[in-house]
Amino acid sequence: MSRSRVYPTNAARQAAYRKRKKRSIFFSRKCREWETPQDFFDQYNAEFGFELDVCANAGNAKCARFFTKEDDGLKQAWQGVVWMNPPYGGRELIPWLKKAYDSAQTGATVVCLIPASTGTAYWWEWVKGKAEKGEAEIRFVPGRLHFKNPKKNPNGEDPAGFDSAVVIYRPPIFHNTKSVTTLKLNLEDVVFTDHNAITGPVNPEV
Ligand SMILES: C[S@@+](CC[C@H](N)C(=O)[O-])C[C@H]1O[C@@H](n2cnc3c(N)ncnc32)[C@H](O)[C@@H]1O
């Protein structure tokens, strides 16, 4: 049985319908080509310096190196600093998040732009769940992004009918500052040892 909705006026009912319709075009299986706004990407690119866009086409790729639907980004190896704005349709997002997480475990840094769907199971498993273990960072995007889709709207951008978040998966060494500090101290130890080796031991008797 479908859930019935009660609206105080006909205008409110129509406004709710328009909102649902607008939201649904971004999740439609028929069209997955919504481009990240360039200024938004540029801001993240300045911070991370992306090397690979794992879901793209030749017209919307954000990096010189990219994978398309024909390559199937999910079947490729993700290395280096990776940008990921995947297709959003239904549960389609889940394998992309899993791949992003797994790739970080083997050394990649993966920055993902996804809907901030905090009520979904995937959000709790792959985003919030990983963030609680220090394995992901969540940055909520203020306001609503305007996505471009030349096929749907050749002259402009459409405001998303949903909130967005950037989720960052980093290699395990960056999961907490304690391990980075430990690494730094160890490197200093190595430098100290090398210095002794060059100048000779402090006490030649030893
Ligand atoms: C939301 S758009 C993002 C485009 C662009 N990377 C950006 O950030 O503006 C998702 C892109 O993924 C592509 N795509 C869909 N399935 C894919 C797959 N299996 N492997 C790689 N790319 C895929 C779509 O054709 C589309 O261009």
Ligand as a Chemical Component Dictionary entry (heavy atoms), coordinates in Angstrom:
data_LIG
# 
_chem_comp.id                   LIG 
_chem_comp.type                 NON-POLYMER 
_chem_comp.pdbx_formal_charge   0 
_chem_comp.three_letter_code    LIG 
# 
loop_
_chem_comp_atom.comp_id 
_chem_comp_atom.atom_id 
_chem_comp_atom.alt_atom_id 
_chem_comp_atom.type_symbol 
_chem_comp_atom.charge 
_chem_comp_atom.model_Cartn_x 
_chem_comp_atom.model_Cartn_y 
_chem_comp_atom.model_Cartn_z 
_chem_comp_atom.pdbx_ordinal 
LIG C1  C1  C 0  28.074 12.337 -12.202 1  
LIG S1  S1  S 1  28.998 12.201 -13.687 2  
LIG C2  C2  C 0  30.559 12.926 -13.197 3  
LIG C3  C3  C 0  31.342 13.465 -14.366 4  
LIG C4  C4  C 0  32.703 14.080 -14.027 5  
LIG N1  N1  N 0  33.614 13.102 -13.531 6  
LIG C5  C5  C 0  32.564 15.212 -13.033 7  
LIG O1  O1  O 0  32.967 15.077 -11.864 8  
LIG O2  O2  O -1 32.058 16.260 -13.451 9  
LIG C6  C6  C 0  29.366 10.452 -13.670 10 
LIG C7  C7  C 0  30.092 9.970  -14.906 11 
LIG O3  O3  O 0  30.416 8.583  -14.758 12 
LIG C8  C8  C 0  30.310 7.950  -16.014 13 
LIG N2  N2  N 0  30.154 6.498  -15.774 14 
LIG C9  C9  C 0  29.021 5.777  -15.621 15 
LIG N3  N3  N 0  29.315 4.493  -15.393 16 
LIG C10 C10 C 0  30.669 4.408  -15.377 17 
LIG C11 C11 C 0  31.581 3.343  -15.189 18 
LIG N4  N4  N 0  31.189 2.095  -14.958 19 
LIG N5  N5  N 0  32.920 3.617  -15.245 20 
LIG C12 C12 C 0  33.368 4.873  -15.467 21 
LIG N6  N6  N 0  32.539 5.924  -15.661 22 
LIG C13 C13 C 0  31.207 5.694  -15.606 23 
LIG C14 C14 C 0  29.101 8.619  -16.649 24 
LIG O4  O4  O 0  29.128 8.436  -18.045 25 
LIG C15 C15 C 0  29.297 10.071 -16.196 26 
LIG O5  O5  O 0  30.032 10.797 -17.149 27 
# 
loop_
_chem_comp_bond.comp_id 
_chem_comp_bond.atom_id_1 
_chem_comp_bond.atom_id_2 
_chem_comp_bond.value_order 
_chem_comp_bond.pdbx_ordinal 
LIG C1  S1  SING 1  
LIG S1  C2  SING 2  
LIG S1  C6  SING 3  
LIG C2  C3  SING 4  
LIG C3  C4  SING 5  
LIG C4  N1  SING 6  
LIG C4  C5  SING 7  
LIG C5  O1  DOUB 8  
LIG C5  O2  SING 9  
LIG C6  C7  SING 10 
LIG C7  O3  SING 11 
LIG C7  C15 SING 12 
LIG O3  C8  SING 13 
LIG C8  N2  SING 14 
LIG C8  C14 SING 15 
LIG N2  C9  SING 16 
LIG N2  C13 SING 17 
LIG C9  N3  DOUB 18 
LIG N3  C10 SING 19 
LIG C10 C11 SING 20 
LIG C10 C13 DOUB 21 
LIG C11 N4  SING 22 
LIG C11 N5  DOUB 23 
LIG N5  C12 SING 24 
LIG C12 N6  DOUB 25 
LIG N6  C13 SING 26 
LIG C14 O4  SING 27 
LIG C14 C15 SING 28 
LIG C15 O5  SING 29 
# 
